Amino acid sequence: MKFFVPHTPDVQAQEELYRLIRGTVEGFRRTTAERRIRRVEAVTATGRHTIEVGQRDPLYGDTVFAIYLAADGSEVYICTPSRGMFNDQQITIPIAHVPEIAEFAP
């Protein structure tokens, strides 16, 4: 699947919003990898969940706008309007709880 950011009118707006969200995540000392993550499978206390850009987050119910992988590969950061896009409350999942990561097509 081709890279996109939900609710953006064009490629330029998608790139800008993705960069701004990344800046928010990294502003809280969480350096991110360059990989563009489309979907992750995560195992939590409530079961196995698919978390995908453009879909509702099964843990909190917001639309997922971006998923980043920590630069050291230790965590995945899920960003929604209320969790991580504009604050330091992104959903953080340890990589040990993420058996599958799917990237956007290059």
Phi and psi restraints in degrees (range 20) as a CNS / XPLOR table:
assign (resid 1 and name C) (resid 2 and name N)
       (resid 2 and name CA) (resid 2 and name C) 1.0 -73.2 20.0 2
assign (resid 2 and name N) (resid 2 and name CA)
       (resid 2 and name C) (resid 3 and name N) 1.0 144.7 20.0 2
assign (resid 2 and name C) (resid 3 and name N)
       (resid 3 and name CA) (resid 3 and name C) 1.0 -57.8 20.0 2
assign (resid 3 and name N) (resid 3 and name CA)
       (resid 3 and name C) (resid 4 and name N) 1.0 139.6 20.0 2
assign (resid 3 and name C) (resid 4 and name N)
       (resid 4 and name CA) (resid 4 and name C) 1.0 -157.4 20.0 2
assign (resid 4 and name N) (resid 4 and name CA)
       (resid 4 and name C) (resid 5 and name N) 1.0 162.4 20.0 2
assign (resid 4 and name C) (resid 5 and name N)
       (resid 5 and name CA) (resid 5 and name C) 1.0 -124.7 20.0 2
assign (resid 5 and name N) (resid 5 and name CA)
       (resid 5 and name C) (resid 6 and name N) 1.0 127.8 20.0 2
assign (resid 5 and name C) (resid 6 and name N)
       (resid 6 and name CA) (resid 6 and name C) 1.0 -57.9 20.0 2
assign (resid 6 and name N) (resid 6 and name CA)
       (resid 6 and name C) (resid 7 and name N) 1.0 149.4 20.0 2
assign (resid 6 and name C) (resid 7 and name N)
       (resid 7 and name CA) (resid 7 and name C) 1.0 60.8 20.0 2
assign (resid 7 and name N) (resid 7 and name CA)
       (resid 7 and name C) (resid 8 and name N) 1.0 33.5 20.0 2
assign (resid 7 and name C) (resid 8 and name N)
       (resid 8 and name CA) (resid 8 and name C) 1.0 -119.0 20.0 2
assign (resid 8 and name N) (resid 8 and name CA)
       (resid 8 and name C) (resid 9 and name N) 1.0 141.7 20.0 2
assign (resid 8 and name C) (resid 9 and name N)
       (resid 9 and name CA) (resid 9 and name C) 1.0 -77.8 20.0 2
assign (resid 9 and name N) (resid 9 and name CA)
       (resid 9 and name C) (resid 10 and name N) 1.0 -23.6 20.0 2
assign (resid 9 and name C) (resid 10 and name N)
       (resid 10 and name CA) (resid 10 and name C) 1.0 -158.1 20.0 2
assign (resid 10 and name N) (resid 10 and name CA)
       (resid 10 and name C) (resid 11 and name N) 1.0 175.8 20.0 2
assign (resid 10 and name C) (resid 11 and name N)
       (resid 11 and name CA) (resid 11 and name C) 1.0 -60.5 20.0 2
assign (resid 11 and name N) (resid 11 and name CA)
       (resid 11 and name C) (resid 12 and name N) 1.0 -41.6 20.0 2
assign (resid 11 and name C) (resid 12 and name N)
       (resid 12 and name CA) (resid 12 and name C) 1.0 -61.9 20.0 2
assign (resid 12 and name N) (resid 12 and name CA)
       (resid 12 and name C) (resid 13 and name N) 1.0 -44.2 20.0 2
assign (resid 12 and name C) (resid 13 and name N)
       (resid 13 and name CA) (resid 13 and name C) 1.0 -65.6 20.0 2
assign (resid 13 and name N) (resid 13 and name CA)
       (resid 13 and name C) (resid 14 and name N) 1.0 -37.0 20.0 2
assign (resid 13 and name C) (resid 14 and name N)
       (resid 14 and name CA) (resid 14 and name C) 1.0 -62.8 20.0 2
assign (resid 14 and name N) (resid 14 and name CA)
       (resid 14 and name C) (resid 15 and name N) 1.0 -47.8 20.0 2
assign (resid 14 and name C) (resid 15 and name N)
       (resid 15 and name CA) (resid 15 and name C) 1.0 -62.0 20.0 2
assign (resid 15 and name N) (resid 15 and name CA)
       (resid 15 and name C) (resid 16 and name N) 1.0 -42.5 20.0 2
assign (resid 15 and name C) (resid 16 and name N)
       (resid 16 and name CA) (resid 16 and name C) 1.0 -65.0 20.0 2
assign (resid 16 and name N) (resid 16 and name CA)
       (resid 16 and name C) (resid 17 and name N) 1.0 -46.1 20.0 2
assign (resid 16 and name C) (resid 17 and name N)
       (resid 17 and name CA) (resid 17 and name C) 1.0 -65.9 20.0 2
assign (resid 17 and name N) (resid 17 and name CA)
       (resid 17 and name C) (resid 18 and name N) 1.0 -41.3 20.0 2
assign (resid 17 and name C) (resid 18 and name N)
       (resid 18 and name CA) (resid 18 and name C) 1.0 -59.6 20.0 2
assign (resid 18 and name N) (resid 18 and name CA)
       (resid 18 and name C) (resid 19 and name N) 1.0 -42.5 20.0 2
assign (resid 18 and name C) (resid 19 and name N)
       (resid 19 and name CA) (resid 19 and name C) 1.0 -65.1 20.0 2
assign (resid 19 and name N) (resid 19 and name CA)
       (resid 19 and name C) (resid 20 and name N) 1.0 -41.8 20.0 2
assign (resid 19 and name C) (resid 20 and name N)
       (resid 20 and name CA) (resid 20 and name C) 1.0 -65.2 20.0 2
assign (resid 20 and name N) (resid 20 and name CA)
       (resid 20 and name C) (resid 21 and name N) 1.0 -42.1 20.0 2
assign (resid 20 and name C) (resid 21 and name N)
       (resid 21 and name CA) (resid 21 and name C) 1.0 -64.0 20.0 2
assign (resid 21 and name N) (resid 21 and name CA)
       (resid 21 and name C) (resid 22 and name N) 1.0 -44.2 20.0 2
assign (resid 21 and name C) (resid 22 and name N)
       (resid 22 and name CA) (resid 22 and name C) 1.0 -58.2 20.0 2
assign (resid 22 and name N) (resid 22 and name CA)
       (resid 22 and name C) (resid 23 and name N) 1.0 -41.1 20.0 2
assign (resid 22 and name C) (resid 23 and name N)
       (resid 23 and name CA) (resid 23 and name C) 1.0 -61.0 20.0 2
assign (resid 23 and name N) (resid 23 and name CA)
       (resid 23 and name C) (resid 24 and name N) 1.0 -38.4 20.0 2
assign (resid 23 and name C) (resid 24 and name N)
       (resid 24 and name CA) (resid 24 and name C) 1.0 -63.6 20.0 2
assign (resid 24 and name N) (resid 24 and name CA)
       (resid 24 and name C) (resid 25 and name N) 1.0 -48.3 20.0 2
assign (resid 24 and name C) (resid 25 and name N)
       (resid 25 and name CA) (resid 25 and name C) 1.0 -60.5 20.0 2
assign (resid 25 and name N) (resid 25 and name CA)
       (resid 25 and name C) (resid 26 and name N) 1.0 -47.7 20.0 2
assign (resid 25 and name C) (resid 26 and name N)
       (resid 26 and name CA) (resid 26 and name C) 1.0 -72.3 20.0 2
assign (resid 26 and name N) (resid 26 and name CA)
       (resid 26 and name C) (resid 27 and name N) 1.0 -22.1 20.0 2
assign (resid 26 and name C) (resid 27 and name N)
       (resid 27 and name CA) (resid 27 and name C) 1.0 -64.6 20.0 2
assign (resid 27 and name N) (resid 27 and name CA)
       (resid 27 and name C) (resid 28 and name N) 1.0 -18.6 20.0 2
assign (resid 27 and name C) (resid 28 and name N)
       (resid 28 and name CA) (resid 28 and name C) 1.0 -103.8 20.0 2
assign (resid 28 and name N) (resid 28 and name CA)
       (resid 28 and name C) (resid 29 and name N) 1.0 30.3 20.0 2
assign (resid 28 and name C) (resid 29 and name N)
       (resid 29 and name CA) (resid 29 and name C) 1.0 65.5 20.0 2
assign (resid 29 and name N) (resid 29 and name CA)
       (resid 29 and name C) (resid 30 and name N) 1.0 35.7 20.0 2
assign (resid 29 and name C) (resid 30 and name N)
       (resid 30 and name CA) (resid 30 and name C) 1.0 -120.2 20.0 2
assign (resid 30 and name N) (resid 30 and name CA)
       (resid 30 and name C) (resid 31 and name N) 1.0 89.6 20.0 2
assign (resid 30 and name C) (resid 31 and name N)
       (resid 31 and name CA) (resid 31 and name C) 1.0 -67.3 20.0 2
assign (resid 31 and name N) (resid 31 and name CA)
       (resid 31 and name C) (resid 32 and name N) 1.0 136.8 20.0 2
assign (resid 31 and name C) (resid 32 and name N)
       (resid 32 and name CA) (resid 32 and name C) 1.0 -111.7 20.0 2
assign (resid 32 and name N) (resid 32 and name CA)
       (resid 32 and name C) (resid 33 and name N) 1.0 153.5 20.0 2
assign (resid 32 and name C) (resid 33 and name N)
       (resid 33 and name CA) (resid 33 and name C) 1.0 -77.3 20.0 2
assign (resid 33 and name N) (resid 33 and name CA)
       (resid 33 and name C) (resid 34 and name N) 1.0 163.0 20.0 2
assign (resid 33 and name C) (resid 34 and name N)
       (resid 34 and name CA) (resid 34 and name C) 1.0 -78.4 20.0 2
assign (resid 34 and name N) (resid 34 and name CA)
       (resid 34 and name C) (resid 35 and name N) 1.0 -12.9 20.0 2
assign (resid 34 and name C) (resid 35 and name N)
       (resid 35 and name CA) (resid 35 and name C) 1.0 -59.1 20.0 2
assign (resid 35 and name N) (resid 35 and name CA)
       (resid 35 and name C) (resid 36 and name N) 1.0 139.7 20.0 2
assign (resid 35 and name C) (resid 36 and name N)
       (resid 36 and name CA) (resid 36 and name C) 1.0 -101.4 20.0 2
assign (resid 36 and name N) (resid 36 and name CA)
       (resid 36 and name C) (resid 37 and name N) 1.0 106.2 20.0 2
assign (resid 36 and name C) (resid 37 and name N)
       (resid 37 and name CA) (resid 37 and name C) 1.0 -89.4 20.0 2
assign (resid 37 and name N) (resid 37 and name CA)
       (resid 37 and name C) (resid 38 and name N) 1.0 129.5 20.0 2
assign (resid 37 and name C) (resid 38 and name N)
       (resid 38 and name CA) (resid 38 and name C) 1.0 -96.3 20.0 2
assign (resid 38 and name N) (resid 38 and name CA)
       (resid 38 and name C) (resid 39 and name N) 1.0 -39.5 20.0 2
assign (resid 38 and name C) (resid 39 and name N)
       (resid 39 and name CA) (resid 39 and name C) 1.0 -153.7 20.0 2
assign (resid 39 and name N) (resid 39 and name CA)
       (resid 39 and name C) (resid 40 and name N) 1.0 146.8 20.0 2
assign (resid 39 and name C) (resid 40 and name N)
       (resid 40 and name CA) (resid 40 and name C) 1.0 -133.6 20.0 2
assign (resid 40 and name N) (resid 40 and name CA)
       (resid 40 and name C) (resid 41 and name N) 1.0 150.2 20.0 2
assign (resid 40 and name C) (resid 41 and name N)
       (resid 41 and name CA) (resid 41 and name C) 1.0 -101.8 20.0 2
assign (resid 41 and name N) (resid 41 and name CA)
       (resid 41 and name C) (resid 42 and name N) 1.0 127.4 20.0 2
assign (resid 41 and name C) (resid 42 and name N)
       (resid 42 and name CA) (resid 42 and name C) 1.0 -126.7 20.0 2
assign (resid 42 and name N) (resid 42 and name CA)
       (resid 42 and name C) (resid 43 and name N) 1.0 139.0 20.0 2
assign (resid 42 and name C) (resid 43 and name N)
       (resid 43 and name CA) (resid 43 and name C) 1.0 -105.8 20.0 2
assign (resid 43 and name N) (resid 43 and name CA)
       (resid 43 and name C) (resid 44 and name N) 1.0 119.0 20.0 2
assign (resid 43 and name C) (resid 44 and name N)
       (resid 44 and name CA) (resid 44 and name C) 1.0 -123.0 20.0 2
assign (resid 44 and name N) (resid 44 and name CA)
       (resid 44 and name C) (resid 45 and name N) 1.0 -177.6 20.0 2
assign (resid 44 and name C) (resid 45 and name N)
       (resid 45 and name CA) (resid 45 and name C) 1.0 -62.1 20.0 2
assign (resid 45 and name N) (resid 45 and name CA)
       (resid 45 and name C) (resid 46 and name N) 1.0 -22.7 20.0 2
assign (resid 45 and name C) (resid 46 and name N)
       (resid 46 and name CA) (resid 46 and name C) 1.0 -97.4 20.0 2
assign (resid 46 and name N) (resid 46 and name CA)
       (resid 46 and name C) (resid 47 and name N) 1.0 4.4 20.0 2
assign (resid 46 and name C) (resid 47 and name N)
       (resid 47 and name CA) (resid 47 and name C) 1.0 125.4 20.0 2
assign (resid 47 and name N) (resid 47 and name CA)
       (resid 47 and name C) (resid 48 and name N) 1.0 -165.9 20.0 2
assign (resid 47 and name C) (resid 48 and name N)
       (resid 48 and name CA) (resid 48 and name C) 1.0 -95.8 20.0 2
assign (resid 48 and name N) (resid 48 and name CA)
       (resid 48 and name C) (resid 49 and name N) 1.0 132.1 20.0 2
assign (resid 48 and name C) (resid 49 and name N)
       (resid 49 and name CA) (resid 49 and name C) 1.0 -129.5 20.0 2
assign (resid 49 and name N) (resid 49 and name CA)
       (resid 49 and name C) (resid 50 and name N) 1.0 143.3 20.0 2
assign (resid 49 and name C) (resid 50 and name N)
       (resid 50 and name CA) (resid 50 and name C) 1.0 -96.3 20.0 2
assign (resid 50 and name N) (resid 50 and name CA)
       (resid 50 and name C) (resid 51 and name N) 1.0 124.6 20.0 2
assign (resid 50 and name C) (resid 51 and name N)
       (resid 51 and name CA) (resid 51 and name C) 1.0 -119.8 20.0 2
assign (resid 51 and name N) (resid 51 and name CA)
       (resid 51 and name C) (resid 52 and name N) 1.0 119.3 20.0 2
assign (resid 51 and name C) (resid 52 and name N)
       (resid 52 and name CA) (resid 52 and name C) 1.0 -135.9 20.0 2
assign (resid 52 and name N) (resid 52 and name CA)
       (resid 52 and name C) (resid 53 and name N) 1.0 140.3 20.0 2
assign (resid 52 and name C) (resid 53 and name N)
       (resid 53 and name CA) (resid 53 and name C) 1.0 -57.9 20.0 2
assign (resid 53 and name N) (resid 53 and name CA)
       (resid 53 and name C) (resid 54 and name N) 1.0 132.7 20.0 2
assign (resid 53 and name C) (resid 54 and name N)
       (resid 54 and name CA) (resid 54 and name C) 1.0 91.9 20.0 2
assign (resid 54 and name N) (resid 54 and name CA)
       (resid 54 and name C) (resid 55 and name N) 1.0 -11.6 20.0 2
assign (resid 54 and name C) (resid 55 and name N)
       (resid 55 and name CA) (resid 55 and name C) 1.0 -108.2 20.0 2
assign (resid 55 and name N) (resid 55 and name CA)
       (resid 55 and name C) (resid 56 and name N) 1.0 165.2 20.0 2
assign (resid 55 and name C) (resid 56 and name N)
       (resid 56 and name CA) (resid 56 and name C) 1.0 -71.7 20.0 2
assign (resid 56 and name N) (resid 56 and name CA)
       (resid 56 and name C) (resid 57 and name N) 1.0 134.2 20.0 2
assign (resid 56 and name C) (resid 57 and name N)
       (resid 57 and name CA) (resid 57 and name C) 1.0 -68.4 20.0 2
assign (resid 57 and name N) (resid 57 and name CA)
       (resid 57 and name C) (resid 58 and name N) 1.0 123.1 20.0 2
assign (resid 57 and name C) (resid 58 and name N)
       (resid 58 and name CA) (resid 58 and name C) 1.0 -69.7 20.0 2
assign (resid 58 and name N) (resid 58 and name CA)
       (resid 58 and name C) (resid 59 and name N) 1.0 -14.3 20.0 2
assign (resid 58 and name C) (resid 59 and name N)
       (resid 59 and name CA) (resid 59 and name C) 1.0 -87.0 20.0 2
assign (resid 59 and name N) (resid 59 and name CA)
       (resid 59 and name C) (resid 60 and name N) 1.0 -36.7 20.0 2
assign (resid 59 and name C) (resid 60 and name N)
       (resid 60 and name CA) (resid 60 and name C) 1.0 -128.3 20.0 2
assign (resid 60 and name N) (resid 60 and name CA)
       (resid 60 and name C) (resid 61 and name N) 1.0 -14.9 20.0 2
assign (resid 60 and name C) (resid 61 and name N)
       (resid 61 and name CA) (resid 61 and name C) 1.0 94.2 20.0 2
assign (resid 61 and name N) (resid 61 and name CA)
       (resid 61 and name C) (resid 62 and name N) 1.0 -2.6 20.0 2
assign (resid 61 and name C) (resid 62 and name N)
       (resid 62 and name CA) (resid 62 and name C) 1.0 -85.8 20.0 2
assign (resid 62 and name N) (resid 62 and name CA)
       (resid 62 and name C) (resid 63 and name N) 1.0 160.1 20.0 2
assign (resid 62 and name C) (resid 63 and name N)
       (resid 63 and name CA) (resid 63 and name C) 1.0 -71.3 20.0 2
assign (resid 63 and name N) (resid 63 and name CA)
       (resid 63 and name C) (resid 64 and name N) 1.0 133.9 20.0 2
assign (resid 63 and name C) (resid 64 and name N)
       (resid 64 and name CA) (resid 64 and name C) 1.0 -81.8 20.0 2
assign (resid 64 and name N) (resid 64 and name CA)
       (resid 64 and name C) (resid 65 and name N) 1.0 122.6 20.0 2
assign (resid 64 and name C) (resid 65 and name N)
       (resid 65 and name CA) (resid 65 and name C) 1.0 -98.7 20.0 2
assign (resid 65 and name N) (resid 65 and name CA)
       (resid 65 and name C) (resid 66 and name N) 1.0 -31.0 20.0 2
assign (resid 65 and name C) (resid 66 and name N)
       (resid 66 and name CA) (resid 66 and name C) 1.0 -158.7 20.0 2
assign (resid 66 and name N) (resid 66 and name CA)
       (resid 66 and name C) (resid 67 and name N) 1.0 149.5 20.0 2
assign (resid 66 and name C) (resid 67 and name N)
       (resid 67 and name CA) (resid 67 and name C) 1.0 -129.4 20.0 2
assign (resid 67 and name N) (resid 67 and name CA)
       (resid 67 and name C) (resid 68 and name N) 1.0 128.1 20.0 2
assign (resid 67 and name C) (resid 68 and name N)
       (resid 68 and name CA) (resid 68 and name C) 1.0 -121.7 20.0 2
assign (resid 68 and name N) (resid 68 and name CA)
       (resid 68 and name C) (resid 69 and name N) 1.0 149.3 20.0 2
assign (resid 68 and name C) (resid 69 and name N)
       (resid 69 and name CA) (resid 69 and name C) 1.0 -103.5 20.0 2
assign (resid 69 and name N) (resid 69 and name CA)
       (resid 69 and name C) (resid 70 and name N) 1.0 135.1 20.0 2
assign (resid 69 and name C) (resid 70 and name N)
       (resid 70 and name CA) (resid 70 and name C) 1.0 -58.6 20.0 2
assign (resid 70 and name N) (resid 70 and name CA)
       (resid 70 and name C) (resid 71 and name N) 1.0 145.0 20.0 2
assign (resid 70 and name C) (resid 71 and name N)
       (resid 71 and name CA) (resid 71 and name C) 1.0 -58.4 20.0 2
assign (resid 71 and name N) (resid 71 and name CA)
       (resid 71 and name C) (resid 72 and name N) 1.0 -32.1 20.0 2
assign (resid 71 and name C) (resid 72 and name N)
       (resid 72 and name CA) (resid 72 and name C) 1.0 -88.4 20.0 2
assign (resid 72 and name N) (resid 72 and name CA)
       (resid 72 and name C) (resid 73 and name N) 1.0 2.9 20.0 2
assign (resid 72 and name C) (resid 73 and name N)
       (resid 73 and name CA) (resid 73 and name C) 1.0 75.2 20.0 2
assign (resid 73 and name N) (resid 73 and name CA)
       (resid 73 and name C) (resid 74 and name N) 1.0 11.8 20.0 2
assign (resid 73 and name C) (resid 74 and name N)
       (resid 74 and name CA) (resid 74 and name C) 1.0 -86.9 20.0 2
assign (resid 74 and name N) (resid 74 and name CA)
       (resid 74 and name C) (resid 75 and name N) 1.0 -21.8 20.0 2
assign (resid 74 and name C) (resid 75 and name N)
       (resid 75 and name CA) (resid 75 and name C) 1.0 -147.4 20.0 2
assign (resid 75 and name N) (resid 75 and name CA)
       (resid 75 and name C) (resid 76 and name N) 1.0 162.3 20.0 2
assign (resid 75 and name C) (resid 76 and name N)
       (resid 76 and name CA) (resid 76 and name C) 1.0 -119.0 20.0 2
assign (resid 76 and name N) (resid 76 and name CA)
       (resid 76 and name C) (resid 77 and name N) 1.0 138.2 20.0 2
assign (resid 76 and name C) (resid 77 and name N)
       (resid 77 and name CA) (resid 77 and name C) 1.0 -114.1 20.0 2
assign (resid 77 and name N) (resid 77 and name CA)
       (resid 77 and name C) (resid 78 and name N) 1.0 121.3 20.0 2
assign (resid 77 and name C) (resid 78 and name N)
       (resid 78 and name CA) (resid 78 and name C) 1.0 -101.5 20.0 2
assign (resid 78 and name N) (resid 78 and name CA)
       (resid 78 and name C) (resid 79 and name N) 1.0 127.2 20.0 2
assign (resid 78 and name C) (resid 79 and name N)
       (resid 79 and name CA) (resid 79 and name C) 1.0 -117.9 20.0 2
assign (resid 79 and name N) (resid 79 and name CA)
       (resid 79 and name C) (resid 80 and name N) 1.0 126.1 20.0 2
assign (resid 79 and name C) (resid 80 and name N)
       (resid 80 and name CA) (resid 80 and name C) 1.0 -127.7 20.0 2
assign (resid 80 and name N) (resid 80 and name CA)
       (resid 80 and name C) (resid 81 and name N) 1.0 170.4 20.0 2
assign (resid 80 and name C) (resid 81 and name N)
       (resid 81 and name CA) (resid 81 and name C) 1.0 -55.1 20.0 2
assign (resid 81 and name N) (resid 81 and name CA)
       (resid 81 and name C) (resid 82 and name N) 1.0 -37.1 20.0 2
assign (resid 81 and name C) (resid 82 and name N)
       (resid 82 and name CA) (resid 82 and name C) 1.0 -96.9 20.0 2
assign (resid 82 and name N) (resid 82 and name CA)
       (resid 82 and name C) (resid 83 and name N) 1.0 -8.7 20.0 2
assign (resid 82 and name C) (resid 83 and name N)
       (resid 83 and name CA) (resid 83 and name C) 1.0 -135.3 20.0 2
assign (resid 83 and name N) (resid 83 and name CA)
       (resid 83 and name C) (resid 84 and name N) 1.0 90.7 20.0 2
assign (resid 83 and name C) (resid 84 and name N)
       (resid 84 and name CA) (resid 84 and name C) 1.0 107.4 20.0 2
assign (resid 84 and name N) (resid 84 and name CA)
       (resid 84 and name C) (resid 85 and name N) 1.0 -23.8 20.0 2
assign (resid 84 and name C) (resid 85 and name N)
       (resid 85 and name CA) (resid 85 and name C) 1.0 -71.8 20.0 2
assign (resid 85 and name N) (resid 85 and name CA)
       (resid 85 and name C) (resid 86 and name N) 1.0 -38.0 20.0 2
assign (resid 85 and name C) (resid 86 and name N)
       (resid 86 and name CA) (resid 86 and name C) 1.0 -126.0 20.0 2
assign (resid 86 and name N) (resid 86 and name CA)
       (resid 86 and name C) (resid 87 and name N) 1.0 7.6 20.0 2
assign (resid 86 and name C) (resid 87 and name N)
       (resid 87 and name CA) (resid 87 and name C) 1.0 -151.6 20.0 2
assign (resid 87 and name N) (resid 87 and name CA)
       (resid 87 and name C) (resid 88 and name N) 1.0 -179.0 20.0 2
assign (resid 87 and name C) (resid 88 and name N)
       (resid 88 and name CA) (resid 88 and name C) 1.0 -95.1 20.0 2
assign (resid 88 and name N) (resid 88 and name CA)
       (resid 88 and name C) (resid 89 and name N) 1.0 23.9 20.0 2
assign (resid 88 and name C) (resid 89 and name N)
       (resid 89 and name CA) (resid 89 and name C) 1.0 -102.3 20.0 2
assign (resid 89 and name N) (resid 89 and name CA)
       (resid 89 and name C) (resid 90 and name N) 1.0 26.5 20.0 2
assign (resid 89 and name C) (resid 90 and name N)
       (resid 90 and name CA) (resid 90 and name C) 1.0 -56.4 20.0 2
assign (resid 90 and name N) (resid 90 and name CA)
       (resid 90 and name C) (resid 91 and name N) 1.0 155.3 20.0 2
assign (resid 90 and name C) (resid 91 and name N)
       (resid 91 and name CA) (resid 91 and name C) 1.0 -76.6 20.0 2
assign (resid 91 and name N) (resid 91 and name CA)
       (resid 91 and name C) (resid 92 and name N) 1.0 119.4 20.0 2
assign (resid 91 and name C) (resid 92 and name N)
       (resid 92 and name CA) (resid 92 and name C) 1.0 -111.0 20.0 2
assign (resid 92 and name N) (resid 92 and name CA)
       (resid 92 and name C) (resid 93 and name N) 1.0 123.9 20.0 2
assign (resid 92 and name C) (resid 93 and name N)
       (resid 93 and name CA) (resid 93 and name C) 1.0 -122.7 20.0 2
assign (resid 93 and name N) (resid 93 and name CA)
       (resid 93 and name C) (resid 94 and name N) 1.0 124.0 20.0 2
assign (resid 93 and name C) (resid 94 and name N)
       (resid 94 and name CA) (resid 94 and name C) 1.0 -60.8 20.0 2
assign (resid 94 and name N) (resid 94 and name CA)
       (resid 94 and name C) (resid 95 and name N) 1.0 140.9 20.0 2
assign (resid 94 and name C) (resid 95 and name N)
       (resid 95 and name CA) (resid 95 and name C) 1.0 -59.2 20.0 2
assign (resid 95 and name N) (resid 95 and name CA)
       (resid 95 and name C) (resid 96 and name N) 1.0 -26.5 20.0 2
assign (resid 95 and name C) (resid 96 and name N)
       (resid 96 and name CA) (resid 96 and name C) 1.0 -63.2 20.0 2
assign (resid 96 and name N) (resid 96 and name CA)
       (resid 96 and name C) (resid 97 and name N) 1.0 -18.5 20.0 2
assign (resid 96 and name C) (resid 97 and name N)
       (resid 97 and name CA) (resid 97 and name C) 1.0 -103.2 20.0 2
assign (resid 97 and name N) (resid 97 and name CA)
       (resid 97 and name C) (resid 98 and name N) 1.0 12.0 20.0 2
assign (resid 97 and name C) (resid 98 and name N)
       (resid 98 and name CA) (resid 98 and name C) 1.0 -122.9 20.0 2
assign (resid 98 and name N) (resid 98 and name CA)
       (resid 98 and name C) (resid 99 and name N) 1.0 88.2 20.0 2
assign (resid 98 and name C) (resid 99 and name N)
       (resid 99 and name CA) (resid 99 and name C) 1.0 -73.4 20.0 2
assign (resid 99 and name N) (resid 99 and name CA)
       (resid 99 and name C) (resid 100 and name N) 1.0 -14.7 20.0 2
assign (resid 99 and name C) (resid 100 and name N)
       (resid 100 and name CA) (resid 100 and name C) 1.0 -145.1 20.0 2
assign (resid 100 and name N) (resid 100 and name CA)
       (resid 100 and name C) (resid 101 and name N) 1.0 134.3 20.0 2
assign (resid 100 and name C) (resid 101 and name N)
       (resid 101 and name CA) (resid 101 and name C) 1.0 -129.8 20.0 2
assign (resid 101 and name N) (resid 101 and name CA)
       (resid 101 and name C) (resid 102 and name N) 1.0 130.1 20.0 2
assign (resid 101 and name C) (resid 102 and name N)
       (resid 102 and name CA) (resid 102 and name C) 1.0 -118.3 20.0 2
assign (resid 102 and name N) (resid 102 and name CA)
       (resid 102 and name C) (resid 103 and name N) 1.0 132.2 20.0 2
assign (resid 102 and name C) (resid 103 and name N)
       (resid 103 and name CA) (resid 103 and name C) 1.0 -98.2 20.0 2
assign (resid 103 and name N) (resid 103 and name CA)
       (resid 103 and name C) (resid 104 and name N) 1.0 160.1 20.0 2
assign (resid 103 and name C) (resid 104 and name N)
       (resid 104 and name CA) (resid 104 and name C) 1.0 -67.6 20.0 2
assign (resid 104 and name N) (resid 104 and name CA)
       (resid 104 and name C) (resid 105 and name N) 1.0 153.7 20.0 2
assign (resid 104 and name C) (resid 105 and name N)
       (resid 105 and name CA) (resid 105 and name C) 1.0 -64.7 20.0 2
assign (resid 105 and name N) (resid 105 and name CA)
       (resid 105 and name C) (resid 106 and name N) 1.0 145.4 20.0 2
